[in-house]
């Protein structure tokens, strides 16, 4: 088990809680920091900053750590959400760390770790999520086309449902934002709901800078966590469910 250095003086308790939890998961996994770097795709120097409380890890790094060590990602991301809010309000805080992944540092210069909150790297992260979701959709469509082509092998079962691919095509009409999947402003959405209304919700969350975990039309734990973040951001009642008030905030 690593002998950790004391955290920086004046670190917000919410941030300290997150760092302590990350340290515990690292120790319990038995991995070294370089091993975690290799498994998560974030550099050794980035993890040293995260574990030292000198930079707040991005949401994606926390998700990657949870996946590697087998931790509950939803609970860990909830701790990260509170820490992120505290980090941005403390007087000496820099922004959430936007250190590039390992493959980016090998192919080009790293982004500055001192970028201010709300600056371009954070918006770029949102657009990168859009591009990744689009690429995944194209791969899925290509695989389906190959499977259905003549001579591709055994004929697929008729019981297999056709995959629906959702995209985000943003437009603004009458002062409201739409993403091309649904025009609802009142539909009630809860966990386990599926369909185009959920895809619209996910696109609007993404446009607001809150990652829903993908644009798949499925209201799962990550989308629920994103809805909770949005409700806190817009000063709404926090229940993780979507109704008229949440729709109005996201479309406004």
Secondary structure, DSSP 8 states (H G I E B T S, - for coil): --------TT--HHHHHHHHHHHHHHHHHT--HHHHHHHHSB-HHHHHHHHHTSSB--HHHHHHHHHHHT--HHHHHHHHHHHHHHHHHSTT---B----BHHHHHHS----TT--TTSHHHHHHHHHHHHHHHHHHHHHHHHHHHHHSTTSSS---TTS----------EEETTEEE-SS---SS--B-TT-BSHHHHHHHHHHHHTT---S-SSSB--HHHHHHHHHHHHHTT---SS-B-HHHHHHHH-
